[in-house]
Amino acid sequence: MTGPAPQIPNPLANAVYVASAHELAQLPPPQGPEVAFAGRSNAGKSSAINALVGHNRLAFVSKTPGRTQMINFFVLPGQRFLVDLPGYGFAKVPEAERQRWGHLINVYLTSRQTLTGLVAIMDVRHPLTVLDRQLLEWFLPTSRPVHILLTKADKLSRQQAASRLAAVRRDLAGFKQVGLQLFSSLDGQGVEEARRVIAGWLGAMTVWGQPDPIAPAAR
């Protein structure tokens, strides 16, 4: 008689907050591979991070978009980092502050040597906004991978969600380094798939029984 499938360890568990940066000068020195999360202020970024690490309160979740105003760093065992970037596009934030966020995100994404990949968070009901495209325009020239989470998939029917996924895939067909999936922090859809991608970028795949794939440049 076959028993239940063994529980696979979460490679992103045990993340611990270590630092925040309001300005570029406050960024901690590069120490190990980093995966950054970026998205519009109301796209569910904090909820996605919490679902991925399996901790309900690691990233701050607010009913008021625009509350994440700093770059927040969380460390995993082995000096691997998850980086929560400020949410963008919230209309009630003063223009000067929005410009500061934009500059902070742009410089971090294009110049951080230890950044191994970007997780772009987009609401499946409103993907690829002007600001989402700007984010991709900043990051894609670095030749590092991007993985898009189309969040809040539970808000649509299965057919509607599949249709949105196919439409975004067609739109981004020319970008080979971009991955794409449906995701829901509420019902867990796509969480394990996203964990595998992020763990691979961080070189944490040994917990899945696979070799550590960190490139020498990212060590």
N, CA, C and O of each residue as an XYZ file, in Angstrom:
876
protein
N       0.849     -1.198      0.000
C       0.000      0.000      0.000
C       0.882      1.244      0.000
O       1.793      1.377      0.817
N       0.599      2.136     -0.915
C       1.413      3.330     -1.050
C       0.969      4.392     -0.052
O      -0.221      4.690      0.049
N       1.917      4.964      0.684
C       1.623      6.000      1.660
C       1.565      7.366      1.017
O       1.737      7.482     -0.196
N       1.324      8.413      1.807
C       1.267      9.764      1.273
C       2.618     10.215      0.742
O       3.661      9.766      1.218
N       2.596     11.097     -0.237
C       3.840     11.616     -0.809
C       4.621     12.373      0.263
O       4.023     13.086      1.069
N       5.946     12.228      0.284
C       6.741     12.927      1.290
C       6.632     14.442      1.134
O       6.535     14.963      0.023
N       6.652     15.131      2.265
C       6.578     16.581      2.252
C       7.912     17.159      1.780
O       8.956     16.852      2.357
N       7.890     17.981      0.749
C       9.115     18.587      0.237
C       9.434     19.828      1.064
O       8.569     20.686      1.239
N      10.648     19.939      1.571
C      10.991     21.120      2.372
C      10.874     22.399      1.548
O      11.133     22.401      0.345
N      10.490     23.463      2.197
C      10.403     24.764      1.542
C      11.787     25.396      1.526
O      12.306     25.739      2.589
N      12.407     25.565      0.348
C      13.765     26.112      0.288
C      13.831     27.586      0.654
O      14.921     28.127      0.839
N      12.673     28.248      0.762
C      12.650     29.678      1.101
C      12.226     29.920      2.541
O      12.082     31.065      2.970
N      12.026     28.838      3.285
C      11.677     28.988      4.697
C      12.883     29.529      5.460
O      14.003     29.539      4.949
N      12.642     29.968      6.661
C      13.685     30.486      7.549
C      14.259     31.819      7.096
O      15.353     32.195      7.518
N      13.532     32.547      6.234
C      13.962     33.891      5.869
C      13.811     34.818      7.065
O      12.812     34.766      7.782
N      14.815     35.671      7.275
C      14.835     36.580      8.418
C      15.166     37.983      7.926
O      16.084     38.171      7.128
N      14.415     38.960      8.406
C      14.690     40.360      8.054
C      16.068     40.771      8.573
O      16.426     40.473      9.712
N      16.847     41.467      7.715
C      18.175     41.908      8.152
C      18.441     43.393      7.959
O      19.213     43.972      8.723
N      17.824     44.036      6.958
C      18.170     45.443      6.709
C      17.147     46.094      5.795
O      16.425     45.422      5.058
N      17.103     47.434      5.862
C      16.289     48.235      4.946
C      17.136     49.395      4.435
O      18.050     49.865      5.113
N      16.815     49.842      3.233
C      17.533     50.978      2.646
C      16.528     51.956      2.063
O      15.706     51.598      1.219
N      16.609     53.195      2.526
C      15.760     54.258      1.997
C      16.452     54.986      0.854
O      15.795     55.567     -0.009
N      17.780     54.951      0.854
C      18.597     55.565     -0.180
C      19.641     54.553     -0.644
O      19.906     53.562      0.036
N      20.230     54.816     -1.809
C      21.216     53.891     -2.355
C      22.410     53.716     -1.426
O      22.977     52.627     -1.338
N      22.792     54.789     -0.733
C      23.951     54.721      0.157
C      23.716     53.787      1.336
O      24.670     53.367      1.991
N      22.454     53.457      1.615
C      22.121     52.604      2.753
C      22.057     51.122      2.385
O      21.829     50.281      3.255
N      22.254     50.793      1.110
C      22.222     49.389      0.707
C      23.323     48.605      1.422
O      24.460     49.072      1.489
N      23.010     47.435      1.953
C      24.066     46.634      2.575
C      25.053     46.162      1.513
O      24.682     46.025      0.347
N      26.299     45.914      1.894
C      27.273     45.452      0.897
C      26.853     44.112      0.311
O      26.293     43.279      1.025
N      27.111     43.888     -0.969
C      26.775     42.599     -1.578
C      27.492     41.457     -0.870
O      28.703     41.513     -0.654
N      26.732     40.416     -0.507
C      27.320     39.299      0.226
C      27.054     37.953     -0.435
O      27.923     37.080     -0.445
N      25.855     37.784     -0.987
C      25.493     36.519     -1.603
C      24.406     36.756     -2.629
O      23.951     37.889     -2.787
N      23.969     35.706     -3.342
C      22.964     35.868     -4.395
C      21.663     36.443     -3.857
O      21.211     36.087     -2.769
N      21.071     37.339     -4.641
C      19.831     38.006     -4.256
C      18.780     37.813     -5.339
O      19.096     37.839     -6.529
N      17.534     37.619     -4.928
C      16.391     37.632     -5.835
C      15.478     38.763     -5.390
O      15.079     38.823     -4.227
N      15.148     39.657     -6.307
C      14.334     40.825     -5.979
C      12.889     40.622     -6.414
O      12.606     39.934     -7.395
N      11.984     41.237     -5.660
C      10.553     41.225     -5.964
C      10.107     42.653     -6.230
O      10.374     43.549     -5.429
N       9.427     42.872     -7.352
C       8.948     44.207     -7.686
C       7.562     44.117     -8.289
O       7.227     43.129     -8.942
N       6.754     45.146     -8.074
C       5.419     45.161     -8.651
C       4.649     46.392     -8.232
O       5.079     47.143     -7.356
N       3.511     46.591     -8.863
C       2.652     47.710     -8.507
C       2.196     47.581     -7.057
O       2.148     46.485     -6.498
N       1.865     48.713     -6.467
C       1.558     48.760     -5.046
C       0.362     47.894     -4.655
O       0.275     47.452     -3.509
N      -0.544     47.649     -5.569
C      -1.747     46.872     -5.235
C      -1.798     45.519     -5.938
O      -2.873     44.944     -6.107
N      -0.636     45.011     -6.346
C      -0.610     43.759     -7.108
C      -0.468     42.522     -6.226
O      -0.518     41.401     -6.731
N      -0.293     42.704     -4.913
C      -0.184     41.563     -4.023
C       1.231     41.078     -3.804
O       1.449     39.892     -3.555
N       2.208     41.989     -3.893
C       3.612     41.593     -3.757
C       3.924     41.037     -2.370
O       4.516     39.965     -2.246
N       3.527     41.766     -1.327
C       3.837     41.309      0.033
C       3.169     39.975      0.338
O       3.773     39.105      0.965
N       1.926     39.812     -0.104
C       1.231     38.540      0.110
C       1.936     37.406     -0.623
O       2.010     36.288     -0.114
N       2.453     37.688     -1.816
C       3.166     36.658     -2.580
C       4.442     36.243     -1.855
O       4.740     35.052     -1.755
N       5.200     37.219     -1.349
C       6.429     36.898     -0.621
C       6.110     36.046      0.604
O       6.779     35.047      0.866
N       5.095     36.444      1.343
C       4.725     35.689      2.542
C       4.322     34.256      2.203
O       4.681     33.322      2.920
N       3.579     34.081      1.113
C       3.178     32.735      0.700
C       4.393     31.892      0.314
O       4.455     30.705      0.634
N       5.338     32.495     -0.361
C       6.519     31.761     -0.823
C       7.407     31.315      0.332
O       7.953     30.212      0.305
N       7.554     32.160      1.337
C       8.411     31.789      2.466
C       7.655     30.988      3.519
O       8.267     30.385      4.401
N       6.317     30.979      3.429
C       5.522     30.255      4.400
C       5.418     30.953      5.735
O       5.319     30.313      6.782
N       5.440     32.288      5.689
C       5.377     33.096      6.909
C       4.412     34.244      6.657
O       4.644     35.065      5.769
N       3.332     34.310      7.430
C       2.275     35.280      7.149
C       2.658     36.731      7.383
O       1.995     37.631      6.866
N       3.714     36.979      8.150
C       4.027     38.351      8.522
C       5.460     38.761      8.195
O       5.960     39.730      8.766
N       6.131     38.047      7.291
C       7.499     38.444      6.962
C       7.508     39.773      6.228
O       8.177     40.717      6.649
N       6.764     39.849      5.127
C       6.643     41.102      4.385
C       5.369     41.807      4.837
O       4.345     41.158      5.054
N       5.421     43.111      4.977
C       4.290     43.874      5.494
C       3.156     43.910      4.481
O       3.347     44.322      3.336
N       1.979     43.477      4.908
C       0.788     43.518      4.058
C      -0.139     44.595      4.587
O      -0.530     44.574      5.754
N      -0.490     45.540      3.720
C      -1.344     46.644      4.141
C      -2.520     46.791      3.194
O      -2.410     46.501      2.003
N      -3.637     47.238      3.724
C      -4.778     47.556      2.873
C      -4.584     48.887      2.165
O      -5.361     49.248      1.281
N      -3.542     49.616      2.556
C      -3.227     50.897      1.933
C      -2.029     50.711      1.017
O      -0.912     50.563      1.512
N      -2.216     50.714     -0.311
C      -1.084     50.547     -1.224
C      -0.055     51.655     -1.021
O      -0.391     52.765     -0.608
N       1.208     51.336     -1.318
C       2.254     52.339     -1.248
C       2.973     52.407      0.076
O       3.751     53.334      0.299
N       2.736     51.441      0.978
C       3.351     51.499      2.297
C       4.803     51.016      2.301
O       5.583     51.412      3.167
N       5.173     50.161      1.338
C       6.557     49.702      1.274
C       7.388     50.770      0.580
O       7.373     50.879     -0.646
N       8.115     51.562      1.371
C       8.835     52.706      0.826
C      10.343     52.509      0.822
O      11.080     53.409      0.421
N      10.811     51.349      1.261
C      12.239     51.082      1.311
C      12.536     49.742      0.649
O      11.638     48.928      0.432
N      13.805     49.529      0.333
C      14.254     48.216     -0.107
C      14.523     47.393      1.145
O      15.363     47.759      1.967
N      13.811     46.287      1.288
C      13.934     45.450      2.474
C      14.637     44.137      2.128
O      14.301     43.479      1.144
N      15.610     43.772      2.948
C      16.426     42.577      2.718
C      16.098     41.506      3.752
O      16.013     41.778      4.949
N      15.914     40.268      3.254
C      15.676     39.113      4.112
C      16.721     38.058      3.770
O      16.944     37.756      2.598
N      17.354     37.506      4.783
C      18.425     36.537      4.539
C      17.920     35.123      4.771
O      17.136     34.862      5.683
N      18.390     34.220      3.924
C      18.143     32.786      4.037
C      19.443     32.099      4.435
O      20.513     32.685      4.275
N      19.383     30.882      4.945
C      20.616     30.160      5.254
C      21.543     30.115      4.043
O      21.093     29.977      2.906
N      22.843     30.232      4.305
C      23.814     30.215      3.221
C      24.053     31.568      2.598
O      24.570     31.653      1.484
N      23.681     32.649      3.305
C      23.881     34.010      2.790
C      23.225     34.204      1.427
O      23.852     34.698      0.490
N      21.961     33.810      1.328
C      21.136     34.029      0.140
C      20.021     34.980      0.554
O      19.510     34.888      1.670
N      19.639     35.898     -0.340
C      18.769     36.992      0.065
C      17.530     37.125     -0.823
O      17.588     36.941     -2.038
N      16.410     37.451     -0.174
C      15.204     37.898     -0.855
C      15.104     39.398     -0.623
O      15.297     39.870      0.498
N      14.803     40.148     -1.679
C      14.817     41.606     -1.591
C      13.468     42.153     -2.053
O      13.056     41.949     -3.195
N      12.799     42.840     -1.154
C      11.476     43.411     -1.415
C      11.639     44.877     -1.810
O      12.002     45.716     -0.984
N      11.368     45.175     -3.080
C      11.523     46.542     -3.593
C      10.252     47.352     -3.349
O       9.170     46.777     -3.228
N      10.367     48.683     -3.276
C       9.179     49.518     -3.067
C       8.139     49.301     -4.164
O       8.479     49.202     -5.343
N       6.873     49.229     -3.764
C       5.801     49.144     -4.752
C       5.733     50.433     -5.564
O       5.994     51.518     -5.044
N       5.388     50.309     -6.822
C       5.350     51.497     -7.681
C       3.946     51.728     -8.223
O       3.120     50.817     -8.270
N       3.697     52.967     -8.630
C       2.456     53.288     -9.330
C       1.305     53.733     -8.459
O       0.198     53.901     -8.971
N       1.511     53.937     -7.147
C       0.406     54.354     -6.286
C       0.181     55.851     -6.445
O       1.073     56.645     -6.144
N      -0.996     56.247     -6.913
C      -1.265     57.625     -7.331
C      -1.171     58.633     -6.193
O      -0.824     59.788     -6.440
N      -1.468     58.239     -4.950
C      -1.519     59.203     -3.854
C      -0.140     59.532     -3.276
O      -0.021     60.408     -2.420
N       0.881     58.847     -3.733
C       2.232     59.169     -3.287
C       2.700     60.426     -4.002
O       2.513     60.528     -5.215
N       3.304     61.396     -3.305
C       3.780     62.620     -3.945
C       4.733     62.310     -5.101
O       5.479     61.332     -5.059
N       4.698     63.148     -6.120
C       5.496     62.914     -7.319
C       6.985     62.803     -7.003
O       7.678     61.960     -7.573
N       7.481     63.646     -6.100
C       8.902     63.583     -5.748
C       9.264     62.230     -5.150
O      10.343     61.698     -5.409
N       8.353     61.673     -4.344
C       8.615     60.372     -3.729
C       8.553     59.267     -4.777
O       9.352     58.331     -4.737
N       7.625     59.364     -5.703
C       7.550     58.364     -6.766
C       8.813     58.374     -7.613
O       9.305     57.322     -8.021
N       9.340     59.574     -7.877
C      10.576     59.670     -8.658
C      11.754     59.072     -7.885
O      12.632     58.436     -8.468
N      11.762     59.283     -6.559
C      12.831     58.713     -5.743
C      12.762     57.190     -5.788
O      13.785     56.525     -5.951
N      11.551     56.635     -5.643
C      11.382     55.187     -5.722
C      11.876     54.666     -7.063
O      12.609     53.680     -7.132
N      11.457     55.353     -8.137
C      11.846     54.913     -9.477
C      13.354     54.886     -9.646
O      13.904     53.933    -10.198
N      14.021     55.923     -9.177
C      15.479     55.982     -9.286
C      16.126     54.879     -8.451
O      17.070     54.225     -8.894
N      15.609     54.680     -7.239
C      16.151     53.656     -6.347
C      16.026     52.274     -6.977
O      16.986     51.504     -6.992
N      14.847     51.963     -7.495
C      14.615     50.653     -8.108
C      15.471     50.480     -9.350
O      16.073     49.424     -9.549
N      15.530     51.510    -10.187
C      16.280     51.434    -11.439
C      17.752     51.154    -11.181
O      18.329     50.246    -11.780
N      18.360     51.929    -10.294
C      19.791     51.752    -10.025
C      20.064     50.396     -9.395
O      21.032     49.728     -9.755
N      19.223     49.988     -8.463
C      19.427     48.676     -7.838
C      19.350     47.563     -8.888
O      20.224     46.697     -8.935
N      18.317     47.582     -9.724
C      18.114     46.508    -10.691
C      19.210     46.445    -11.737
O      19.561     45.359    -12.198
N      19.748     47.576    -12.116
C      20.714     47.602    -13.213
C      22.166     47.507    -12.761
O      23.046     47.256    -13.584
N      22.438     47.703    -11.467
C      23.836     47.746    -11.047
C      24.196     46.793     -9.909
O      25.379     46.641     -9.602
N      23.225     46.152     -9.279
C      23.523     45.277     -8.149
C      24.189     44.003     -8.649
O      23.547     43.213     -9.341
N      25.444     43.784     -8.321
C      26.223     42.682     -8.883
C      25.730     41.318     -8.422
O      25.853     40.339     -9.158
N      25.178     41.238     -7.228
C      24.771     39.939     -6.692
C      23.321     39.590     -7.008
O      22.826     38.556     -6.559
N      22.636     40.432     -7.771
C      21.248     40.169     -8.136
C      21.200     39.098     -9.223
O      21.745     39.289    -10.311
N      20.553     37.978     -8.931
C      20.538     36.857     -9.878
C      19.242     36.740    -10.667
O      19.202     36.034    -11.675
N      18.182     37.413    -10.234
C      16.914     37.332    -10.956
C      15.877     38.247    -10.353
O      16.007     38.684     -9.210
N      14.842     38.537    -11.127
C      13.763     39.423    -10.708
C      12.431     38.694    -10.790
O      12.100     38.102    -11.817
N      11.667     38.741     -9.699
C      10.291     38.253     -9.702
C       9.390     39.470     -9.866
O       9.314     40.316     -8.975
N       8.713     39.556    -10.997
C       7.820     40.683    -11.283
C       6.394     40.285    -10.938
O       5.869     39.301    -11.460
N       5.774     41.055    -10.056
C       4.430     40.759     -9.579
C       3.420     41.591    -10.355
O       3.504     42.819    -10.365
N       2.465     40.931    -11.006
C       1.429     41.632    -11.768
C       0.062     41.019    -11.464
O      -0.084     39.796    -11.445
N      -0.915     41.849    -11.230
C      -2.291     41.402    -11.045
C      -2.773     40.792    -12.355
O      -2.741     41.451    -13.394
N      -3.219     39.539    -12.315
C      -3.629     38.853    -13.537
C      -4.742     39.599    -14.260
O      -4.910     39.438    -15.469
N      -5.505     40.415    -13.535
C      -6.596     41.157    -14.161
C      -6.107     42.416    -14.866
O      -6.816     42.974    -15.703
N      -4.885     42.870    -14.528
C      -4.344     44.101    -15.115
C      -2.846     43.950    -15.357
O      -2.064     44.707    -14.780
N      -2.423     43.010    -16.179
C      -0.988     42.790    -16.389
C      -0.389     43.763    -17.402
O      -1.100     44.388    -18.189
N       0.931     43.872    -17.359
C       1.697     44.632    -18.351
C       1.202     46.074    -18.487
O       0.978     46.559    -19.596
N       1.037     46.744    -17.363
C       0.724     48.171    -17.395
C       1.950     48.931    -17.912
O       3.008     48.340    -18.126
N       1.804     50.220    -18.108
C       2.929     51.048    -18.570
C       4.111     50.923    -17.614
O       5.255     50.801    -18.052
N       3.838     50.952    -16.309
C       4.922     50.858    -15.334
C       5.519     49.461    -15.273
O       6.718     49.315    -15.036
N       4.707     48.433    -15.482
C       5.247     47.070    -15.557
C       6.220     46.951    -16.724
O       7.287     46.353    -16.592
N       5.853     47.513    -17.848
C       6.719     47.464    -19.034
C       7.998     48.261    -18.793
O       9.074     47.864    -19.238
N       7.880     49.372    -18.097
C       9.069     50.160    -17.772
C      10.026     49.354    -16.903
O      11.240     49.393    -17.101
N       9.469     48.623    -15.936
C      10.292     47.759    -15.086
C      11.062     46.754    -15.937
O      12.262     46.565    -15.740
N      10.383     46.113    -16.877
C      11.039     45.132    -17.742
C      12.090     45.797    -18.628
O      13.144     45.217    -18.888
N      11.801     47.010    -19.091
C      12.763     47.739    -19.926
C      14.033     48.051    -19.147
O      15.130     48.020    -19.705
N      13.888     48.353    -17.858
C      15.064     48.590    -17.025
C      15.897     47.331    -16.850
O      17.125     47.370    -16.921
N      15.212     46.211    -16.620
C      15.913     45.014    -16.171
C      16.374     44.086    -17.289
O      17.452     43.501    -17.184
N      15.605     43.935    -18.338
C      15.932     42.946    -19.367
C      17.312     43.149    -20.003
O      17.965     42.160    -20.338
N      17.787     44.398    -20.185
C      19.129     44.552    -20.758
C      20.248     43.957    -19.908
O      21.360     43.785    -20.408
N      19.991     43.637    -18.637
C      21.023     43.014    -17.807
C      21.241     41.544    -18.166
O      22.213     40.930    -17.726
N      20.324     40.978    -18.973
C      20.370     39.571    -19.398
C      20.121     38.595    -18.254
O      20.316     37.392    -18.429
N      19.703     39.073    -17.103
C      19.334     38.189    -16.000
C      17.882     37.763    -16.166
O      17.109     38.457    -16.827
N      17.499     36.637    -15.579
C      16.143     36.134    -15.795
C      15.078     36.904    -15.027
O      15.337     37.481    -13.971
N      13.879     36.895    -15.586
C      12.686     37.472    -14.963
C      11.627     36.380    -14.877
O      11.439     35.612    -15.820
N      10.945     36.317    -13.754
C       9.827     35.380    -13.621
C       8.611     36.190    -13.180
O       8.621     36.802    -12.112
N       7.571     36.193    -14.000
C       6.378     36.979    -13.720
C       5.337     36.124    -13.014
O       4.966     35.052    -13.491
N       4.875     36.614    -11.876
C       3.766     35.977    -11.174
C       2.502     36.765    -11.467
O       2.390     37.927    -11.077
N       1.558     36.152    -12.144
C       0.257     36.772    -12.383
C      -0.611     36.449    -11.178
O      -1.263     35.406    -11.118
N      -0.602     37.363    -10.226
C      -1.221     37.121     -8.926
C      -2.742     37.271     -8.973
O      -3.324     37.721     -9.959
N      -3.355     36.870     -7.853
C      -4.805     36.955     -7.665
C      -5.559     36.119     -8.699
O      -6.663     36.471     -9.114
N      -4.943     35.008     -9.105
C      -5.575     34.133    -10.089
C      -6.894     33.574     -9.573
O      -7.757     33.185    -10.360
N      -7.051     33.533     -8.255
C      -8.301     33.045     -7.674
C      -9.476     33.977     -7.944
O     -10.628     33.588     -7.752
N      -9.201     35.206     -8.388
C     -10.265     36.178     -8.667
C     -10.936     35.915    -10.012
O     -11.986     36.488    -10.304
N     -10.336     35.051    -10.833
C     -10.879     34.746    -12.159
C     -11.261     33.274    -12.234
O     -10.785     32.459    -11.444
N     -12.115     32.943    -13.180
C     -12.394     31.538    -13.435
C     -11.156     30.902    -14.045
O     -10.261     31.599    -14.522
N     -11.109     29.581    -14.028
C      -9.955     28.893    -14.593
C      -9.774     29.248    -16.067
O      -8.646     29.434    -16.524
N     -10.863     29.342    -16.804
C     -10.779     29.678    -18.227
C     -10.296     31.109    -18.430
O      -9.464     31.369    -19.300
N     -10.815     32.032    -17.632
C     -10.388     33.424    -17.748
C      -8.903     33.581    -17.425
O      -8.175     34.289    -18.122
N      -8.467     32.915    -16.365
C      -7.064     33.007    -15.966
C      -6.158     32.425    -17.049
O      -5.110     32.993    -17.355
N      -6.557     31.298    -17.627
C      -5.758     30.678    -18.683
C      -5.678     31.587    -19.906
O      -4.645     31.654    -20.572
N      -6.776     32.285    -20.196
C      -6.796     33.203    -21.329
C      -5.850     34.380    -21.101
O      -5.129     34.784    -22.013
N      -5.853     34.931    -19.879
C      -4.938     36.033    -19.559
C      -3.486     35.565    -19.630
O      -2.626     36.279    -20.146
N      -3.218     34.378    -19.118
C      -1.867     33.829    -19.165
C      -1.391     33.705    -20.610
O      -0.266     34.087    -20.932
N      -2.246     33.174    -21.476
C      -1.877     33.000    -22.876
C      -1.639     34.336    -23.561
O      -0.734     34.457    -24.387
N      -2.450     35.351    -23.223
C      -2.292     36.666    -23.834
C      -0.970     37.310    -23.441
O      -0.283     37.886    -24.285
N      -0.607     37.214    -22.151
C       0.662     37.783    -21.700
C       1.828     37.023    -22.310
O       2.836     37.623    -22.684
N       1.695     35.702    -22.413
C       2.758     34.897    -23.021
C       2.989     35.316    -24.474
O       4.132     35.407    -24.921
N       1.919     35.568    -25.199
C       2.070     36.026    -26.596
C       2.768     37.377    -26.637
O       3.636     37.606    -27.479
N       2.394     38.264    -25.734
C       2.957     39.610    -25.710
C       4.458     39.581    -25.447
O       5.197     40.418    -25.965
N       4.911     38.616    -24.640
C       6.320     38.558    -24.239
C       7.090     37.457    -24.964
O       8.172     37.063    -24.527
N       6.540     36.962    -26.065
C       7.129     35.810    -26.756
C       8.567     36.058    -27.198
O       9.344     35.111    -27.318
N       8.929     37.300    -27.439
C      10.278     37.595    -27.929
C      11.344     37.627    -26.863
O      12.527     37.753    -27.180
N      10.954     37.516    -25.591
C      11.919     37.617    -24.498
C      12.156     36.227    -23.896
O      11.343     35.731    -23.116
N      13.269     35.615    -24.267
C      13.540     34.233    -23.879
C      13.860     34.091    -22.395
O      13.714     33.002    -21.840
N      14.295     35.175    -21.739
C      14.698     35.053    -20.332
C      13.540     35.301    -19.374
O      13.743     35.367    -18.162
N      12.314     35.441    -19.912
C      11.153     35.744    -19.082
C      10.306     34.500    -18.876
O       9.835     33.900    -19.842
N      10.108     34.106    -17.613
C       9.193     33.040    -17.262
C       7.859     33.629    -16.824
O       7.773     34.814    -16.503
N       6.821     32.801    -16.812
C       5.474     33.324    -16.563
C       4.610     32.229    -15.959
O       4.677     31.075    -16.381
N       3.792     32.592    -14.964
C       2.877     31.617    -14.380
C       1.735     32.322    -13.659
O       1.823     33.503    -13.322
N       0.656     31.566    -13.432
C      -0.435     32.028    -12.590
C      -0.056     31.803    -11.134
O       0.715     30.899    -10.811
N      -0.611     32.641    -10.259
C      -0.228     32.570     -8.848
C      -1.379     33.080     -7.992
O      -2.075     34.026     -8.361
N      -1.565     32.446     -6.855
C      -2.538     32.937     -5.876
C      -2.004     32.675     -4.476
O      -1.798     31.524     -4.090
N      -1.782     33.726     -3.726
C      -1.345     33.564     -2.341
C      -2.491     33.082     -1.468
O      -2.261     32.571     -0.371
N      -3.735     33.239     -1.944
C      -4.901     32.849     -1.158
C      -5.113     31.338     -1.165
O      -5.301     30.732     -0.110
N      -5.082     30.726     -2.354
C      -5.340     29.284     -2.422
C      -4.091     28.455     -2.717
O      -4.177     27.233     -2.841
N      -2.935     29.107     -2.831
C      -1.681     28.381     -3.011
C      -1.348     28.005     -4.437
O      -0.350     27.324     -4.676
N      -2.156     28.431     -5.390
C      -1.894     28.088     -6.789
C      -0.533     28.636     -7.228
O      -0.264     29.829     -7.090
N       0.306     27.773     -7.748
C       1.587     28.185     -8.311
C       2.682     28.461     -7.304
O       3.789     28.831     -7.697
N       2.414     28.293     -6.015
C       3.420     28.639     -5.005
C       4.646     27.736     -5.116
O       5.776     28.225     -5.119
N       4.432     26.427     -5.206
C       5.577     25.514     -5.267
C       6.385     25.727     -6.546
O       7.615     25.669     -6.524
N       5.698     25.972     -7.651
C       6.401     26.219     -8.914
C       7.306     27.442     -8.803
O       8.458     27.410     -9.235
N       6.779     28.523     -8.221
C       7.575     29.735     -8.061
C       8.743     29.518     -7.108
O       9.836     30.039     -7.332
N       8.517     28.752     -6.050
C       9.610     28.456     -5.113
C      10.766     27.769     -5.823
O      11.931     28.078     -5.574
N      10.437     26.838     -6.706
C      11.485     26.109     -7.420
C      12.327     27.063     -8.274
O      13.553     26.959     -8.303
N      11.671     27.977     -8.956
C      12.390     28.934     -9.804
C      13.326     29.787     -8.957
O      14.506     29.932     -9.276
N      12.791     30.351     -7.875
C      13.573     31.256     -7.035
C      14.712     30.513     -6.355
O      15.831     31.022     -6.279
N      14.434     29.313     -5.861
C      15.488     28.523     -5.215
C      16.608     28.196     -6.195
O      17.781     28.175     -5.822
N      16.244     27.943     -7.442
C      17.261     27.681     -8.457
C      18.156     28.876     -8.679
O      19.372     28.730     -8.798
N      17.563     30.067     -8.737
C      18.357     31.284     -8.904
C      19.294     31.516     -7.721
O      20.410     32.008     -7.892
N      18.840     31.163     -6.539
C      19.637     31.392     -5.328
C      20.654     30.286     -5.082
O      21.478     30.389     -4.173
N      20.600     29.234     -5.883
C      21.488     28.112     -5.644
C      21.076     27.300     -4.448
O      21.920     26.689     -3.794
N      19.785     27.280     -4.146
C      19.292     26.555     -2.979
C      18.608     25.258     -3.376
O      17.861     24.684     -2.584
N      18.854     24.791     -4.596
C      18.135     23.625     -5.088
C      18.605     22.316     -4.462
O      17.999     21.273     -4.706
N      19.680     22.343     -3.653
C      20.127     21.115     -3.023
C      19.048     20.537     -2.117
O      19.019     19.328     -1.885
N      18.149     21.395     -1.596
C      17.079     20.883     -0.746
C      16.052     20.114     -1.566
O      15.226     19.388     -1.011
N      16.103     20.272     -2.889
C      15.193     19.526     -3.753
C      15.904     18.284     -4.314
O      15.363     17.591     -5.176
N      17.116     18.011     -3.819
C      17.858     16.849     -4.295
C      18.563     17.094     -5.601
O      18.839     16.149     -6.340
N      18.866     18.361     -5.910
C      19.560     18.701     -7.146
C      20.833     19.458     -6.808
O      20.955     19.979     -5.699
N      21.795     19.534     -7.740
C      23.054     20.233     -7.467
C      22.835     21.724     -7.243
O      21.851     22.303     -7.705
N      23.757     22.319     -6.535
C      23.766     23.767     -6.312
C      24.244     24.445     -7.592
O      25.400     24.272     -7.979
N      23.359     25.233     -8.275
C      23.735     25.780     -9.577
C      24.251     27.216     -9.545
O      24.275     27.870    -10.587
N      24.667     27.733     -8.377
C      25.140     29.126     -8.345
C      26.334     29.265     -9.269
O      27.293     28.497     -9.195
N      26.258     30.262    -10.143
C      27.398     30.550    -11.016
C      28.502     31.176    -10.186
O      28.212     31.838     -9.189
N      29.783     30.985    -10.572
C      30.885     31.569     -9.797
C      30.734     33.064     -9.589
O      31.097     33.569     -8.526
N      30.205     33.799    -10.579
C      30.088     35.252    -10.459
C      29.106     35.660     -9.385
O      29.178     36.776     -8.871
N      28.179     34.765     -9.034
C      27.155     35.114     -8.049
C      27.554     34.723     -6.630
O      26.832     35.030     -5.682
N      28.672     34.060     -6.473
C      29.090     33.610     -5.143
C      29.721     34.761     -4.364
O      30.137     34.578     -3.220
